[in-house]
Amino acid sequence: MKVTLWRAIHLLAQGEDASEILPIAKYWASVGGASVTYAAQHLHGGIGVDLDYPLHRYYLWARQIGLHLGTGTAQLARLGEQIAAG
């Protein structure tokens, strides 16, 4: 995830075309964020669903971001369309 992020940042900072690396970085970021919050939820024995424990907010935020900006599956589908078109 970090490699694709930094590659995209480098290309954008240099003013170069980053259209190939951006969908890949978005995919790894969406998969990474979802898996980290899911693992944290299970690591804490499911207590993260308790509203008194702050983990539920991070889990809900990760789910909401995924739904609004695209889940890993949606990012992968867009990447596949881009590869098939190019």
PDB file of N, CA, C and O in Angstrom:
ATOM      1  N   MET A   1       0.825  -1.184   0.000  1.00  0.00           N
ATOM      2  CA  MET A   1       0.000   0.000   0.000  1.00  0.00           C
ATOM      3  C   MET A   1       0.875   1.254   0.000  1.00  0.00           C
ATOM      4  O   MET A   1       0.598   2.204  -0.732  1.00  0.00           O
ATOM      5  N   LYS A   2       1.926   1.260   0.817  1.00  0.00           N
ATOM      6  CA  LYS A   2       2.781   2.440   0.896  1.00  0.00           C
ATOM      7  C   LYS A   2       3.506   2.701  -0.419  1.00  0.00           C
ATOM      8  O   LYS A   2       3.658   3.852  -0.829  1.00  0.00           O
ATOM      9  N   VAL A   3       3.952   1.640  -1.077  1.00  0.00           N
ATOM     10  CA  VAL A   3       4.710   1.808  -2.316  1.00  0.00           C
ATOM     11  C   VAL A   3       3.859   2.488  -3.382  1.00  0.00           C
ATOM     12  O   VAL A   3       4.324   3.404  -4.060  1.00  0.00           O
ATOM     13  N   THR A   4       2.620   2.042  -3.530  1.00  0.00           N
ATOM     14  CA  THR A   4       1.759   2.649  -4.551  1.00  0.00           C
ATOM     15  C   THR A   4       1.389   4.075  -4.178  1.00  0.00           C
ATOM     16  O   THR A   4       1.286   4.943  -5.045  1.00  0.00           O
ATOM     17  N   LEU A   5       1.189   4.317  -2.889  1.00  0.00           N
ATOM     18  CA  LEU A   5       0.877   5.674  -2.425  1.00  0.00           C
ATOM     19  C   LEU A   5       2.018   6.635  -2.742  1.00  0.00           C
ATOM     20  O   LEU A   5       1.801   7.697  -3.324  1.00  0.00           O
ATOM     21  N   TRP A   6       3.226   6.256  -2.357  1.00  0.00           N
ATOM     22  CA  TRP A   6       4.366   7.141  -2.569  1.00  0.00           C
ATOM     23  C   TRP A   6       4.700   7.301  -4.043  1.00  0.00           C
ATOM     24  O   TRP A   6       5.163   8.361  -4.464  1.00  0.00           O
ATOM     25  N   ARG A   7       4.470   6.254  -4.833  1.00  0.00           N
ATOM     26  CA  ARG A   7       4.702   6.372  -6.281  1.00  0.00           C
ATOM     27  C   ARG A   7       3.725   7.380  -6.881  1.00  0.00           C
ATOM     28  O   ARG A   7       4.115   8.222  -7.689  1.00  0.00           O
ATOM     29  N   ALA A   8       2.456   7.294  -6.486  1.00  0.00           N
ATOM     30  CA  ALA A   8       1.452   8.242  -6.990  1.00  0.00           C
ATOM     31  C   ALA A   8       1.780   9.667  -6.551  1.00  0.00           C
ATOM     32  O   ALA A   8       1.671  10.601  -7.346  1.00  0.00           O
ATOM     33  N   ILE A   9       2.179   9.838  -5.300  1.00  0.00           N
ATOM     34  CA  ILE A   9       2.538  11.166  -4.805  1.00  0.00           C
ATOM     35  C   ILE A   9       3.728  11.719  -5.575  1.00  0.00           C
ATOM     36  O   ILE A   9       3.739  12.892  -5.946  1.00  0.00           O
ATOM     37  N   HIS A  10       4.724  10.884  -5.815  1.00  0.00           N
ATOM     38  CA  HIS A  10       5.902  11.320  -6.556  1.00  0.00           C
ATOM     39  C   HIS A  10       5.535  11.765  -7.969  1.00  0.00           C
ATOM     40  O   HIS A  10       5.976  12.820  -8.424  1.00  0.00           O
ATOM     41  N   LEU A  11       4.727  10.959  -8.663  1.00  0.00           N
ATOM     42  CA  LEU A  11       4.341  11.317 -10.027  1.00  0.00           C
ATOM     43  C   LEU A  11       3.541  12.614 -10.059  1.00  0.00           C
ATOM     44  O   LEU A  11       3.762  13.465 -10.921  1.00  0.00           O
ATOM     45  N   LEU A  12       2.612  12.763  -9.120  1.00  0.00           N
ATOM     46  CA  LEU A  12       1.805  13.985  -9.074  1.00  0.00           C
ATOM     47  C   LEU A  12       2.665  15.201  -8.742  1.00  0.00           C
ATOM     48  O   LEU A  12       2.466  16.275  -9.310  1.00  0.00           O
ATOM     49  N   ALA A  13       3.613  15.041  -7.832  1.00  0.00           N
ATOM     50  CA  ALA A  13       4.497  16.155  -7.458  1.00  0.00           C
ATOM     51  C   ALA A  13       5.390  16.573  -8.622  1.00  0.00           C
ATOM     52  O   ALA A  13       5.727  17.750  -8.748  1.00  0.00           O
ATOM     53  N   GLN A  14       5.771  15.637  -9.462  1.00  0.00           N
ATOM     54  CA  GLN A  14       6.610  15.936 -10.618  1.00  0.00           C
ATOM     55  C   GLN A  14       5.800  16.448 -11.805  1.00  0.00           C
ATOM     56  O   GLN A  14       6.366  16.840 -12.825  1.00  0.00           O
ATOM     57  N   GLY A  15       4.465  16.442 -11.671  1.00  0.00           N
ATOM     58  CA  GLY A  15       3.604  16.888 -12.756  1.00  0.00           C
ATOM     59  C   GLY A  15       3.464  15.858 -13.869  1.00  0.00           C
ATOM     60  O   GLY A  15       3.070  16.197 -14.985  1.00  0.00           O
ATOM     61  N   GLU A  16       3.782  14.610 -13.571  1.00  0.00           N
ATOM     62  CA  GLU A  16       3.690  13.539 -14.556  1.00  0.00           C
ATOM     63  C   GLU A  16       2.320  12.875 -14.500  1.00  0.00           C
ATOM     64  O   GLU A  16       1.536  13.109 -13.580  1.00  0.00           O
ATOM     65  N   ASP A  17       2.046  12.046 -15.499  1.00  0.00           N
ATOM     66  CA  ASP A  17       0.776  11.337 -15.579  1.00  0.00           C
ATOM     67  C   ASP A  17       0.757  10.193 -14.559  1.00  0.00           C
ATOM     68  O   ASP A  17       1.606   9.303 -14.604  1.00  0.00           O
ATOM     69  N   ALA A  18      -0.201  10.222 -13.655  1.00  0.00           N
ATOM     70  CA  ALA A  18      -0.324   9.189 -12.627  1.00  0.00           C
ATOM     71  C   ALA A  18      -1.592   8.371 -12.807  1.00  0.00           C
ATOM     72  O   ALA A  18      -2.048   7.718 -11.869  1.00  0.00           O
ATOM     73  N   SER A  19      -2.166   8.402 -14.005  1.00  0.00           N
ATOM     74  CA  SER A  19      -3.449   7.729 -14.219  1.00  0.00           C
ATOM     75  C   SER A  19      -3.351   6.211 -14.114  1.00  0.00           C
ATOM     76  O   SER A  19      -4.358   5.548 -13.866  1.00  0.00           O
ATOM     77  N   GLU A  20      -2.161   5.650 -14.297  1.00  0.00           N
ATOM     78  CA  GLU A  20      -2.017   4.199 -14.170  1.00  0.00           C
ATOM     79  C   GLU A  20      -1.876   3.764 -12.721  1.00  0.00           C
ATOM     80  O   GLU A  20      -2.413   2.727 -12.333  1.00  0.00           O
ATOM     81  N   ILE A  21      -1.166   4.534 -11.922  1.00  0.00           N
ATOM     82  CA  ILE A  21      -0.881   4.129 -10.552  1.00  0.00           C
ATOM     83  C   ILE A  21      -1.996   4.528  -9.574  1.00  0.00           C
ATOM     84  O   ILE A  21      -2.154   3.882  -8.538  1.00  0.00           O
ATOM     85  N   LEU A  22      -2.763   5.568  -9.877  1.00  0.00           N
ATOM     86  CA  LEU A  22      -3.809   6.018  -8.949  1.00  0.00           C
ATOM     87  C   LEU A  22      -4.874   4.964  -8.662  1.00  0.00           C
ATOM     88  O   LEU A  22      -5.221   4.777  -7.496  1.00  0.00           O
ATOM     89  N   PRO A  23      -5.414   4.259  -9.673  1.00  0.00           N
ATOM     90  CA  PRO A  23      -6.401   3.223  -9.339  1.00  0.00           C
ATOM     91  C   PRO A  23      -5.802   2.086  -8.501  1.00  0.00           C
ATOM     92  O   PRO A  23      -6.487   1.495  -7.666  1.00  0.00           O
ATOM     93  N   ILE A  24      -4.536   1.793  -8.729  1.00  0.00           N
ATOM     94  CA  ILE A  24      -3.883   0.746  -7.949  1.00  0.00           C
ATOM     95  C   ILE A  24      -3.722   1.201  -6.501  1.00  0.00           C
ATOM     96  O   ILE A  24      -3.963   0.426  -5.575  1.00  0.00           O
ATOM     97  N   ALA A  25      -3.318   2.446  -6.305  1.00  0.00           N
ATOM     98  CA  ALA A  25      -3.182   2.991  -4.949  1.00  0.00           C
ATOM     99  C   ALA A  25      -4.537   3.056  -4.246  1.00  0.00           C
ATOM    100  O   ALA A  25      -4.634   2.768  -3.054  1.00  0.00           O
ATOM    101  N   LYS A  26      -5.574   3.433  -4.979  1.00  0.00           N
ATOM    102  CA  LYS A  26      -6.913   3.481  -4.388  1.00  0.00           C
ATOM    103  C   LYS A  26      -7.381   2.094  -3.979  1.00  0.00           C
ATOM    104  O   LYS A  26      -8.021   1.934  -2.939  1.00  0.00           O
ATOM    105  N   TYR A  27      -7.064   1.082  -4.799  1.00  0.00           N
ATOM    106  CA  TYR A  27      -7.453  -0.288  -4.464  1.00  0.00           C
ATOM    107  C   TYR A  27      -6.780  -0.734  -3.171  1.00  0.00           C
ATOM    108  O   TYR A  27      -7.448  -1.227  -2.262  1.00  0.00           O
ATOM    109  N   TRP A  28      -5.456  -0.565  -3.083  1.00  0.00           N
ATOM    110  CA  TRP A  28      -4.743  -1.024  -1.898  1.00  0.00           C
ATOM    111  C   TRP A  28      -5.152  -0.242  -0.661  1.00  0.00           C
ATOM    112  O   TRP A  28      -5.200  -0.807   0.432  1.00  0.00           O
ATOM    113  N   ALA A  29      -5.446   1.040  -0.806  1.00  0.00           N
ATOM    114  CA  ALA A  29      -5.888   1.834   0.348  1.00  0.00           C
ATOM    115  C   ALA A  29      -7.253   1.372   0.840  1.00  0.00           C
ATOM    116  O   ALA A  29      -7.474   1.277   2.047  1.00  0.00           O
ATOM    117  N   SER A  30      -8.170   1.084  -0.080  1.00  0.00           N
ATOM    118  CA  SER A  30      -9.504   0.663   0.341  1.00  0.00           C
ATOM    119  C   SER A  30      -9.476  -0.729   0.957  1.00  0.00           C
ATOM    120  O   SER A  30     -10.169  -0.983   1.942  1.00  0.00           O
ATOM    121  N   VAL A  31      -8.684  -1.633   0.391  1.00  0.00           N
ATOM    122  CA  VAL A  31      -8.570  -2.978   0.960  1.00  0.00           C
ATOM    123  C   VAL A  31      -7.857  -2.927   2.310  1.00  0.00           C
ATOM    124  O   VAL A  31      -8.265  -3.599   3.258  1.00  0.00           O
ATOM    125  N   GLY A  32      -6.797  -2.132   2.393  1.00  0.00           N
ATOM    126  CA  GLY A  32      -6.052  -2.029   3.645  1.00  0.00           C
ATOM    127  C   GLY A  32      -6.867  -1.440   4.776  1.00  0.00           C
ATOM    128  O   GLY A  32      -6.841  -1.949   5.896  1.00  0.00           O
ATOM    129  N   GLY A  33      -7.589  -0.374   4.492  1.00  0.00           N
ATOM    130  CA  GLY A  33      -8.415   0.254   5.530  1.00  0.00           C
ATOM    131  C   GLY A  33      -9.509  -0.665   6.033  1.00  0.00           C
ATOM    132  O   GLY A  33      -9.770  -0.732   7.234  1.00  0.00           O
ATOM    133  N   ALA A  34     -10.144  -1.365   5.125  1.00  0.00           N
ATOM    134  CA  ALA A  34     -11.216  -2.280   5.520  1.00  0.00           C
ATOM    135  C   ALA A  34     -10.677  -3.457   6.328  1.00  0.00           C
ATOM    136  O   ALA A  34     -11.283  -3.861   7.321  1.00  0.00           O
ATOM    137  N   SER A  35      -9.548  -4.003   5.909  1.00  0.00           N
ATOM    138  CA  SER A  35      -9.019  -5.173   6.619  1.00  0.00           C
ATOM    139  C   SER A  35      -8.481  -4.817   8.002  1.00  0.00           C
ATOM    140  O   SER A  35      -8.590  -5.614   8.934  1.00  0.00           O
ATOM    141  N   VAL A  36      -7.900  -3.622   8.139  1.00  0.00           N
ATOM    142  CA  VAL A  36      -7.380  -3.209   9.448  1.00  0.00           C
ATOM    143  C   VAL A  36      -8.521  -3.017  10.441  1.00  0.00           C
ATOM    144  O   VAL A  36      -8.434  -3.495  11.572  1.00  0.00           O
ATOM    145  N   THR A  37      -9.572  -2.336  10.049  1.00  0.00           N
ATOM    146  CA  THR A  37     -10.679  -2.115  10.987  1.00  0.00           C
ATOM    147  C   THR A  37     -11.418  -3.416  11.293  1.00  0.00           C
ATOM    148  O   THR A  37     -11.881  -3.617  12.415  1.00  0.00           O
ATOM    149  N   TYR A  38     -11.530  -4.296  10.303  1.00  0.00           N
ATOM    150  CA  TYR A  38     -12.172  -5.595  10.520  1.00  0.00           C
ATOM    151  C   TYR A  38     -11.348  -6.425  11.497  1.00  0.00           C
ATOM    152  O   TYR A  38     -11.897  -7.041  12.410  1.00  0.00           O
ATOM    153  N   ALA A  39     -10.027  -6.443  11.303  1.00  0.00           N
ATOM    154  CA  ALA A  39      -9.155  -7.201  12.199  1.00  0.00           C
ATOM    155  C   ALA A  39      -9.189  -6.623  13.614  1.00  0.00           C
ATOM    156  O   ALA A  39      -9.202  -7.377  14.587  1.00  0.00           O
ATOM    157  N   ALA A  40      -9.203  -5.308  13.738  1.00  0.00           N
ATOM    158  CA  ALA A  40      -9.255  -4.685  15.059  1.00  0.00           C
ATOM    159  C   ALA A  40     -10.555  -5.034  15.772  1.00  0.00           C
ATOM    160  O   ALA A  40     -10.564  -5.260  16.982  1.00  0.00           O
ATOM    161  N   GLN A  41     -11.636  -5.076  15.029  1.00  0.00           N
ATOM    162  CA  GLN A  41     -12.937  -5.441  15.601  1.00  0.00           C
ATOM    163  C   GLN A  41     -12.881  -6.849  16.190  1.00  0.00           C
ATOM    164  O   GLN A  41     -13.368  -7.081  17.297  1.00  0.00           O
ATOM    165  N   HIS A  42     -12.296  -7.776  15.460  1.00  0.00           N
ATOM    166  CA  HIS A  42     -12.228  -9.159  15.924  1.00  0.00           C
ATOM    167  C   HIS A  42     -11.157  -9.364  16.990  1.00  0.00           C
ATOM    168  O   HIS A  42     -11.310 -10.210  17.871  1.00  0.00           O
ATOM    169  N   LEU A  43     -10.091  -8.605  16.914  1.00  0.00           N
ATOM    170  CA  LEU A  43      -9.033  -8.701  17.908  1.00  0.00           C
ATOM    171  C   LEU A  43      -9.564  -8.339  19.294  1.00  0.00           C
ATOM    172  O   LEU A  43      -9.157  -8.929  20.295  1.00  0.00           O
ATOM    173  N   HIS A  44     -10.454  -7.386  19.344  1.00  0.00           N
ATOM    174  CA  HIS A  44     -11.018  -6.957  20.619  1.00  0.00           C
ATOM    175  C   HIS A  44     -12.244  -7.774  21.011  1.00  0.00           C
ATOM    176  O   HIS A  44     -13.015  -7.357  21.875  1.00  0.00           O
ATOM    177  N   GLY A  45     -12.426  -8.913  20.394  1.00  0.00           N
ATOM    178  CA  GLY A  45     -13.508  -9.812  20.785  1.00  0.00           C
ATOM    179  C   GLY A  45     -14.882  -9.296  20.469  1.00  0.00           C
ATOM    180  O   GLY A  45     -15.846  -9.658  21.143  1.00  0.00           O
ATOM    181  N   GLY A  46     -15.000  -8.466  19.468  1.00  0.00           N
ATOM    182  CA  GLY A  46     -16.304  -7.946  19.093  1.00  0.00           C
ATOM    183  C   GLY A  46     -16.789  -6.827  19.985  1.00  0.00           C
ATOM    184  O   GLY A  46     -17.895  -6.327  19.781  1.00  0.00           O
ATOM    185  N   ILE A  47     -15.996  -6.407  20.981  1.00  0.00           N
ATOM    186  CA  ILE A  47     -16.417  -5.334  21.880  1.00  0.00           C
ATOM    187  C   ILE A  47     -16.516  -4.000  21.142  1.00  0.00           C
ATOM    188  O   ILE A  47     -17.109  -3.044  21.640  1.00  0.00           O
ATOM    189  N   GLY A  48     -15.933  -3.954  19.964  1.00  0.00           N
ATOM    190  CA  GLY A  48     -15.978  -2.729  19.177  1.00  0.00           C
ATOM    191  C   GLY A  48     -17.369  -2.308  18.767  1.00  0.00           C
ATOM    192  O   GLY A  48     -17.571  -1.160  18.371  1.00  0.00           O
ATOM    193  N   VAL A  49     -18.339  -3.212  18.853  1.00  0.00           N
ATOM    194  CA  VAL A  49     -19.710  -2.830  18.516  1.00  0.00           C
ATOM    195  C   VAL A  49     -20.363  -2.069  19.667  1.00  0.00           C
ATOM    196  O   VAL A  49     -21.405  -1.440  19.482  1.00  0.00           O
ATOM    197  N   ASP A  50     -19.757  -2.123  20.849  1.00  0.00           N
ATOM    198  CA  ASP A  50     -20.259  -1.385  22.000  1.00  0.00           C
ATOM    199  C   ASP A  50     -20.032   0.098  21.775  1.00  0.00           C
ATOM    200  O   ASP A  50     -18.921   0.512  21.443  1.00  0.00           O
ATOM    201  N   LEU A  51     -21.056   0.892  21.949  1.00  0.00           N
ATOM    202  CA  LEU A  51     -20.952   2.330  21.692  1.00  0.00           C
ATOM    203  C   LEU A  51     -20.075   3.055  22.700  1.00  0.00           C
ATOM    204  O   LEU A  51     -19.672   4.192  22.455  1.00  0.00           O
ATOM    205  N   ASP A  52     -19.773   2.426  23.822  1.00  0.00           N
ATOM    206  CA  ASP A  52     -18.894   3.047  24.798  1.00  0.00           C
ATOM    207  C   ASP A  52     -17.424   2.878  24.427  1.00  0.00           C
ATOM    208  O   ASP A  52     -16.560   3.540  25.001  1.00  0.00           O
ATOM    209  N   TYR A  53     -17.140   2.010  23.484  1.00  0.00           N
ATOM    210  CA  TYR A  53     -15.769   1.723  23.062  1.00  0.00           C
ATOM    211  C   TYR A  53     -15.534   2.424  21.730  1.00  0.00           C
ATOM    212  O   TYR A  53     -16.346   2.259  20.820  1.00  0.00           O
ATOM    213  N   PRO A  54     -14.450   3.209  21.570  1.00  0.00           N
ATOM    214  CA  PRO A  54     -14.296   4.045  20.373  1.00  0.00           C
ATOM    215  C   PRO A  54     -14.059   3.292  19.064  1.00  0.00           C
ATOM    216  O   PRO A  54     -14.137   3.895  17.994  1.00  0.00           O
ATOM    217  N   LEU A  55     -13.775   2.007  19.122  1.00  0.00           N
ATOM    218  CA  LEU A  55     -13.475   1.260  17.902  1.00  0.00           C
ATOM    219  C   LEU A  55     -14.643   1.243  16.928  1.00  0.00           C
ATOM    220  O   LEU A  55     -14.432   1.191  15.716  1.00  0.00           O
ATOM    221  N   HIS A  56     -15.868   1.286  17.434  1.00  0.00           N
ATOM    222  CA  HIS A  56     -17.024   1.227  16.531  1.00  0.00           C
ATOM    223  C   HIS A  56     -17.041   2.413  15.567  1.00  0.00           C
ATOM    224  O   HIS A  56     -17.498   2.285  14.431  1.00  0.00           O
ATOM    225  N   ARG A  57     -16.543   3.569  16.019  1.00  0.00           N
ATOM    226  CA  ARG A  57     -16.514   4.741  15.131  1.00  0.00           C
ATOM    227  C   ARG A  57     -15.572   4.527  13.953  1.00  0.00           C
ATOM    228  O   ARG A  57     -15.906   4.862  12.816  1.00  0.00           O
ATOM    229  N   TYR A  58     -14.406   3.974  14.223  1.00  0.00           N
ATOM    230  CA  TYR A  58     -13.434   3.731  13.151  1.00  0.00           C
ATOM    231  C   TYR A  58     -13.960   2.701  12.162  1.00  0.00           C
ATOM    232  O   TYR A  58     -13.779   2.833  10.951  1.00  0.00           O
ATOM    233  N   TYR A  59     -14.607   1.683  12.689  1.00  0.00           N
ATOM    234  CA  TYR A  59     -15.172   0.651  11.816  1.00  0.00           C
ATOM    235  C   TYR A  59     -16.270   1.249  10.940  1.00  0.00           C
ATOM    236  O   TYR A  59     -16.316   0.991   9.737  1.00  0.00           O
ATOM    237  N   LEU A  60     -17.147   2.040  11.535  1.00  0.00           N
ATOM    238  CA  LEU A  60     -18.222   2.661  10.765  1.00  0.00           C
ATOM    239  C   LEU A  60     -17.690   3.668   9.756  1.00  0.00           C
ATOM    240  O   LEU A  60     -18.199   3.759   8.639  1.00  0.00           O
ATOM    241  N   TRP A  61     -16.675   4.420  10.142  1.00  0.00           N
ATOM    242  CA  TRP A  61     -16.066   5.378   9.212  1.00  0.00           C
ATOM    243  C   TRP A  61     -15.439   4.650   8.027  1.00  0.00           C
ATOM    244  O   TRP A  61     -15.583   5.078   6.882  1.00  0.00           O
ATOM    245  N   ALA A  62     -14.745   3.552   8.304  1.00  0.00           N
ATOM    246  CA  ALA A  62     -14.122   2.788   7.224  1.00  0.00           C
ATOM    247  C   ALA A  62     -15.186   2.233   6.279  1.00  0.00           C
ATOM    248  O   ALA A  62     -15.007   2.249   5.061  1.00  0.00           O
ATOM    249  N   ARG A  63     -16.286   1.747   6.838  1.00  0.00           N
ATOM    250  CA  ARG A  63     -17.372   1.230   5.999  1.00  0.00           C
ATOM    251  C   ARG A  63     -18.000   2.357   5.180  1.00  0.00           C
ATOM    252  O   ARG A  63     -18.275   2.184   3.993  1.00  0.00           O
ATOM    253  N   GLN A  64     -18.226   3.503   5.810  1.00  0.00           N
ATOM    254  CA  GLN A  64     -18.836   4.633   5.111  1.00  0.00           C
ATOM    255  C   GLN A  64     -17.925   5.151   4.000  1.00  0.00           C
ATOM    256  O   GLN A  64     -18.399   5.440   2.902  1.00  0.00           O
ATOM    257  N   ILE A  65     -16.642   5.269   4.266  1.00  0.00           N
ATOM    258  CA  ILE A  65     -15.698   5.715   3.239  1.00  0.00           C
ATOM    259  C   ILE A  65     -15.682   4.729   2.081  1.00  0.00           C
ATOM    260  O   ILE A  65     -15.657   5.128   0.917  1.00  0.00           O
ATOM    261  N   GLY A  66     -15.698   3.435   2.405  1.00  0.00           N
ATOM    262  CA  GLY A  66     -15.729   2.424   1.360  1.00  0.00           C
ATOM    263  C   GLY A  66     -16.972   2.510   0.499  1.00  0.00           C
ATOM    264  O   GLY A  66     -16.902   2.343  -0.719  1.00  0.00           O
ATOM    265  N   LEU A  67     -18.101   2.767   1.121  1.00  0.00           N
ATOM    266  CA  LEU A  67     -19.345   2.856   0.361  1.00  0.00           C
ATOM    267  C   LEU A  67     -19.404   4.115  -0.494  1.00  0.00           C
ATOM    268  O   LEU A  67     -19.950   4.089  -1.597  1.00  0.00           O
ATOM    269  N   HIS A  68     -18.852   5.206  -0.002  1.00  0.00           N
ATOM    270  CA  HIS A  68     -18.911   6.463  -0.754  1.00  0.00           C
ATOM    271  C   HIS A  68     -17.818   6.590  -1.811  1.00  0.00           C
ATOM    272  O   HIS A  68     -18.066   7.102  -2.903  1.00  0.00           O
ATOM    273  N   LEU A  69     -16.625   6.130  -1.494  1.00  0.00           N
ATOM    274  CA  LEU A  69     -15.502   6.293  -2.420  1.00  0.00           C
ATOM    275  C   LEU A  69     -15.200   5.040  -3.222  1.00  0.00           C
ATOM    276  O   LEU A  69     -14.409   5.078  -4.164  1.00  0.00           O
ATOM    277  N   GLY A  70     -15.820   3.941  -2.858  1.00  0.00           N
ATOM    278  CA  GLY A  70     -15.618   2.697  -3.592  1.00  0.00           C
ATOM    279  C   GLY A  70     -14.872   1.671  -2.766  1.00  0.00           C
ATOM    280  O   GLY A  70     -13.803   1.952  -2.224  1.00  0.00           O
ATOM    281  N   THR A  71     -15.437   0.488  -2.675  1.00  0.00           N
ATOM    282  CA  THR A  71     -14.784  -0.596  -1.954  1.00  0.00           C
ATOM    283  C   THR A  71     -13.637  -1.143  -2.790  1.00  0.00           C
ATOM    284  O   THR A  71     -13.432  -0.725  -3.929  1.00  0.00           O
ATOM    285  N   GLY A  72     -12.898  -2.073  -2.220  1.00  0.00           N
ATOM    286  CA  GLY A  72     -11.810  -2.696  -2.953  1.00  0.00           C
ATOM    287  C   GLY A  72     -12.285  -3.377  -4.217  1.00  0.00           C
ATOM    288  O   GLY A  72     -11.611  -3.328  -5.246  1.00  0.00           O
ATOM    289  N   THR A  73     -13.440  -4.010  -4.146  1.00  0.00           N
ATOM    290  CA  THR A  73     -14.001  -4.680  -5.320  1.00  0.00           C
ATOM    291  C   THR A  73     -14.355  -3.678  -6.408  1.00  0.00           C
ATOM    292  O   THR A  73     -14.103  -3.926  -7.587  1.00  0.00           O
ATOM    293  N   ALA A  74     -14.929  -2.566  -6.028  1.00  0.00           N
ATOM    294  CA  ALA A  74     -15.281  -1.537  -7.017  1.00  0.00           C
ATOM    295  C   ALA A  74     -14.023  -0.944  -7.643  1.00  0.00           C
ATOM    296  O   ALA A  74     -13.985  -0.700  -8.849  1.00  0.00           O
ATOM    297  N   GLN A  75     -12.997  -0.711  -6.830  1.00  0.00           N
ATOM    298  CA  GLN A  75     -11.745  -0.176  -7.361  1.00  0.00           C
ATOM    299  C   GLN A  75     -11.092  -1.170  -8.315  1.00  0.00           C
ATOM    300  O   GLN A  75     -10.532  -0.785  -9.341  1.00  0.00           O
ATOM    301  N   LEU A  76     -11.171  -2.457  -7.966  1.00  0.00           N
ATOM    302  CA  LEU A  76     -10.589  -3.484  -8.822  1.00  0.00           C
ATOM    303  C   LEU A  76     -11.336  -3.583 -10.149  1.00  0.00           C
ATOM    304  O   LEU A  76     -10.727  -3.804 -11.195  1.00  0.00           O
ATOM    305  N   ALA A  77     -12.667  -3.419 -10.101  1.00  0.00           N
ATOM    306  CA  ALA A  77     -13.452  -3.441 -11.335  1.00  0.00           C
ATOM    307  C   ALA A  77     -13.083  -2.258 -12.235  1.00  0.00           C
ATOM    308  O   ALA A  77     -12.956  -2.420 -13.449  1.00  0.00           O
ATOM    309  N   ARG A  78     -12.914  -1.079 -11.649  1.00  0.00           N
ATOM    310  CA  ARG A  78     -12.508   0.090 -12.435  1.00  0.00           C
ATOM    311  C   ARG A  78     -11.120  -0.099 -13.036  1.00  0.00           C
ATOM    312  O   ARG A  78     -10.869   0.278 -14.181  1.00  0.00           O
ATOM    313  N   LEU A  79     -10.230  -0.682 -12.254  1.00  0.00           N
ATOM    314  CA  LEU A  79      -8.883  -0.949 -12.753  1.00  0.00           C
ATOM    315  C   LEU A  79      -8.924  -1.935 -13.909  1.00  0.00           C
ATOM    316  O   LEU A  79      -8.217  -1.762 -14.901  1.00  0.00           O
ATOM    317  N   GLY A  80      -9.755  -2.973 -13.784  1.00  0.00           N
ATOM    318  CA  GLY A  80      -9.911  -3.935 -14.869  1.00  0.00           C
ATOM    319  C   GLY A  80     -10.459  -3.311 -16.128  1.00  0.00           C
ATOM    320  O   GLY A  80     -10.011  -3.634 -17.228  1.00  0.00           O
ATOM    321  N   GLU A  81     -11.439  -2.409 -15.982  1.00  0.00           N
ATOM    322  CA  GLU A  81     -11.983  -1.702 -17.146  1.00  0.00           C
ATOM    323  C   GLU A  81     -10.918  -0.825 -17.814  1.00  0.00           C
ATOM    324  O   GLU A  81     -10.841  -0.741 -19.039  1.00  0.00           O
ATOM    325  N   GLN A  82     -10.099  -0.176 -16.977  1.00  0.00           N
ATOM    326  CA  GLN A  82      -9.037   0.674 -17.506  1.00  0.00           C
ATOM    327  C   GLN A  82      -7.997  -0.165 -18.265  1.00  0.00           C
ATOM    328  O   GLN A  82      -7.525   0.241 -19.327  1.00  0.00           O
ATOM    329  N   ILE A  83      -7.650  -1.320 -17.720  1.00  0.00           N
ATOM    330  CA  ILE A  83      -6.685  -2.185 -18.394  1.00  0.00           C
ATOM    331  C   ILE A  83      -7.255  -2.740 -19.694  1.00  0.00           C
ATOM    332  O   ILE A  83      -6.551  -2.827 -20.700  1.00  0.00           O
ATOM    333  N   ALA A  84      -8.537  -3.116 -19.671  1.00  0.00           N
ATOM    334  CA  ALA A  84      -9.172  -3.670 -20.872  1.00  0.00           C
ATOM    335  C   ALA A  84      -9.309  -2.610 -21.957  1.00  0.00           C
ATOM    336  O   ALA A  84      -9.211  -2.921 -23.144  1.00  0.00           O
ATOM    337  N   ALA A  85      -9.534  -1.358 -21.559  1.00  0.00           N
ATOM    338  CA  ALA A  85      -9.697  -0.286 -22.537  1.00  0.00           C
ATOM    339  C   ALA A  85      -8.352   0.143 -23.130  1.00  0.00           C
ATOM    340  O   ALA A  85      -8.298   0.604 -24.271  1.00  0.00           O
ATOM    341  N   GLY A  86      -7.285  -0.003 -22.377  1.00  0.00           N
ATOM    342  CA  GLY A  86      -5.997   0.522 -22.817  1.00  0.00           C
ATOM    343  C   GLY A  86      -5.176  -0.519 -23.443  1.00  0.00           C
ATOM    344  O   GLY A  86      -4.055  -0.247 -23.872  1.00  0.00           O
TER     345      GLY A  86
END
